[in-house]
Amino acid sequence: MSELNLDQVRRFWQAHPVAAGAIPYPLGTREYFEYYDRLREANESVAFSAALHEYEKFAGERVLDVGCGNGYVLSRYAAAGAITHGVDLTEAGIGLCRRRFELAGLRGRFTVGSAEDLPFPSQSFGLVCSMGVLHHTPRTERAVGEIRRVLRPGGRLIVMFYHRNSFHYRVLFPFRRLFAGKSLQQSVNEVDGVGNPKGDVYSRRELRALLEGFNDLEMFAGVLPWHKLGAGAELVPAGIRTWAERGAGWFLYAKGVRA
């Protein structure tokens, strides 16, 4: 692969806001956000999201979402009383985030900027989250370092990366390579649309090494393609589904504390 630059990544996401291709409503309409929320909550339930993000714990805290997209996560922190800041690489993402907040009557601050060079002072946030974003930027290690810089000591980190040891990467994507001629890398990239220039996967060991500047790391996986089983998915007991997702899900979550 040729040297990837940030402009290539920016151009893709400017033209393809997260999940926009799957939403049959104009960008920024109330229906658009409602449809997106249903899509997201089919993978990450409302209860799961609340447990993962601990929204209520950060009332009154300065919270930063790196790669805030259309504002789903950040709006929930705002609704719980956090002082919210969103940064995104694209004008499209920031525009959608602002629009969601307007429709919900929420307050937040939004900035176009790169995860690799966050436009905030050091130690200025009590929590930084970044969900499914950092594996798309060319210099992921630099972005993680920037997140650590802007977190205050003892501040909370909540992130999601694509999972190397997942059903998707170990079974589904090799199947596509065999029968559709798509490479593993192409399958990873195309999770977010044809033409996406970068998507990386991480094992737990690799992600732990990437997050070495954080203490008390907790990792778990989530999201499996149950929809491919159709009605048969309902026959799988909830406990087995949770166990399978925690081990081989496509999303690898990590939570920690800034050392």
Helices and strands as residue ranges (DSSP letters): H 6-15, G 20-22, H 30-43, H 46-53, G 55-58, E 62-66, H 72-79, E 83-88, H 91-104, E 109-112, E 125-131, G 134-136, H 140-150, E 151-163, H 167-167, I 168-172, H 173-180, H 184-189, G 190-192, E 201-202, H 204-210, E 214-222, G 226-235, H 238-248, E 251-258
